Amino acid sequence: MSEKTTVGKQAVMGLRLVLLLVISGCLLGAGNSPADQPTLVVGSKNFTEGVVLGELARALASTQSTAEHRQALGGTRLVFNALVSGEIDVYAEYTGTLTHEILAQQKPESREEIRDMLAESGLRMSESLGFRDNFALGMPKALAKRLGIRRVSDLRAHPELVVRFGTEFMERGDGWPGLRQHYGLPQQDVLGVEHDLAYRGMAAGDVELTDLYTTDAEIAYYDLFTLEDDLGYFPPYEALLLYRAELAQTHPAALRAMLGLEGAIDEAQMIAMNARVKLDGVQENVVAADFLRAELAVDVDAKATRRIDRFFRNTGQHLALVISSLTAAVLVAVPLGIAAARRPRLAQVILGVVGVAQTIPALALLVFMIPLFGIGAGPAVVALFFYSLLPIVRNTHTGLTGIPLPLRESAEALGLSSGARLRLIEAPLAAPSILAGIKTAAVINVGAATLGALIGAGGYGQPILTGIRLDDTSLILEGAVPAAVLAIGVQWLFEWAERAVIPAGIRTQKRA
C-alpha cells in the first residue's frame, strides 16, 4: 500500500468519525419527549423581562403539556429566527420591535398587516399582555437638572455627554442611527455596551446618557430621569406573545393557557417583577409562579435552584461540549497533521486553512453555524471543533517533521512500510508534541465553551451571562471559577498522561 493511500484512508476515517461526533453534539440539547407528545419550547431574549415573561409562559404551558424554557438566547433577530425555524415555539415580543425591526422592510401600518405578514412565516401573535415597555433615553436626575435637560431635543446643546447605549440599540432600525437622524443629535462618542452594564456605568459616573426600557427597575433604583420623546420618534411597544401557528394543533390546551396572559399584566406589576429579580435576587421561575398564584389563581410548583445543583448541571453541559468537540478535532486534526508532514506542498494549504479558521471571531462563528445546526449545543460543538484544529495540526506536523533525518532513514532502511514507520517509530517520537497540541486545544475549548451560553448551549457560561444581566458578582464567579479550575485540571491531566504514556527517554530527548 502506498504512503499516499495510507494517509488518504486515515483522513477519510477521521472525517467519518467526526461527522458522527458532530451530529451527536448537535443532539446534546434535544429533548427526550415521546414522539406523540413533543416538548413545547419557550424562548426568551437576553434581558430580564424577557426571561420573566418566558417563565410565565412556560409555567402556564406546563400545566397542560411538557414544556421547557431556553433562557436568554440572544438578541431580537436570533430569537425571532429561532421561532421561524421551529427551534422554539413561543417567546415574548413587542409591537414596536415588530414594526421597526423585524418587519421593517415590509413597513406594516396596522395590527392586521402585522398579523398577515407573520402568517406568511407560519407565525401568530397574541393580544397585548397589558403593558408597554417602551424605549426611552435616560440620565441621572441631578445631571439632567443641572444641565436643564428635559427632552430628547435638549441633547442637541450638549455634544459633550458621555453616551453608552445597549449593543442592540446601536444597530436597530428603531435605535440610535434613526434617533440621531430624527433629532439631529451631535453626540459622537457613542459606544455600545451590554444594556445592564450601562446602568452600572451610570451609577459609577462613567456614563451620562443611555437607553432605557421603561419597565426597568433600575430607573427608580438609580434615580434616573426619563427624557421626553418630544418629536415622537419611538413607537409604542406593547408586550405580546409570538408563537408558531401549529401550536393550535400540536398543543391547543397549552396555547390557551399561555394566552391567559393577555391583558393580565400592567406596567406596575411588570416593574415589580423585574425589581424582584434584578434588585432582590429572586429567581425568575419563583417570581413568575408567585405572580400566577396571586393574579391568575394558577398554582404552579416553583423552587429556587440550589447552587450545587446548578454546578453539576453546568459542569455536565460544559464537559459534553468540550469532550465532543475535542474528540472530533483529534480525529480530524491528527490525520491532517500527518498529511501535512508527508506532503510539504499540501502542508501550506492545510496549515493555512486551519489558521484562518482560528482567526474567525468566536461570536461570528457561532452565528454562522446557527442556520446549519440551530440554536443550542450544535453550533457550539462545531465552533469549538474548528478552534481546536490549529494547535493539534500544527503540533502534529512539527512533531513529525522534527524527527532527526538519520532516524527516519534507518526506518526506511529496515524496509518498514509507511504505516509501520508511523506506528512504530514516528508517532512515538512525535507523541510529546502531538499531546502538547491536544492539551492546548483542550484548554482553549474549556474557556471558549463559555460562549456557548449565548446561543442556549449551557455550561459555565450560563451563570456568567446571568450574573452580568443581573449585576450579580457571585453568579459570575459561579461560572468563572469552575471554568478556570477545569482548565487547570485539564492541563494537569494531560501532563500526567504524558508522564504515564510517553517513555522517559523520549520526554527527555524532546526537552533537550
Secondary structure, DSSP 8 states (H G I E B T S, - for coil): --HHHHHHHHHHHHHHHHHHHHHHHHTTT-----TTS--EEEE--SSHHHHHHHHHHHHHHHTTS-EEEE----SHHHHHHHHHHTS-SEEEEEHHHIIIIITTTT---SHHHHHHHHHTTTEEE----S-B--EEEEEEHHHHHHHT--BGGGGGG-TT--EEEETTTTTSTTSHHHHHHHHT-----EEEE-HHHHHHHHHTTS-SBEEEETT-THHHHTTEEE-B-TT--S---BEEEEEETTHHHHSHHHHHHHGGGTT---HHHHHHHHHHHHTT---HHHHHHHHHHHHS----------HHHHHHHHHHHHHHHHHHHHHHHHHHHHHHHHHHHH-HHHHHHHHHHHHHHHHS-HHHHHHHHHHHH-SSHHHHHHHHHHHHHHHHHHHHHHHHHTS-HHHHHHHHHTT--HHHHIIIIIHHHHHHHHHHHHHHHHHHHHHHGGGGGGGT--STHHHHHHHHHHT-HHHHHHHHHHHHHHHHHHHHHHHHHHHHHS-HHHHHHHH-
